[in-house]
Amino acid sequence: MKKITTTGLLACALMFGMMACGGSGTDSVEEAQEQTEERFEDTAMEEPRVEASEFMTKAASSSMMEVEAGKLAQERATNPQVKEFASMMVKDHTAANDELRTMATSKNITLPDSMSSDHMDHMRELREKQGAEFDRDYMDKIVSAHDNDISMFEDVAEDENYEDADVKAFASKTLPKLREHHQRAQQIKDGLQQ
């Protein structure tokens, strides 16, 4: 009995240690993609769902980062334009996340429950900044994030062979707002450099 208890305690300690260290080393986006891939493996929907999952999980992670960074900027930013922009980011990307979540549920696609490790790193870096340095770093990260988002959304929206019409329509509909965010973010960033 003592051996079983000790073995059980060791197993629990090992599992807790793995969870505390991030599990198997994959991040939440990869885990969500793997869950969807396993769910549709060897079905007629495998290819379109895996393709949609790759886009949707990355878009969700980026949007989560932009919401969290926006909330942080609302607290820490010193420039009123940065604060106003951050408020818009929280509002617009929360709405996009809700729409993405609804679409994922309807398609039985798993979305990540947290940001990718890269996006978490961006947030860690931002949390270390204060004042004008925070403002510059926040705007720099948002411009970069929107560069990536626009490219990713264009790839889906402009791909004539993209199989999932709903995902393609979401990407097409969201692109103008992302471009608007990018343009405004670049203007603010340029203004902070002067």
Order of alpha helices (4+ residues) and beta strands (2+ residues): alpha-alpha-alpha-alpha-alpha-alpha-alpha
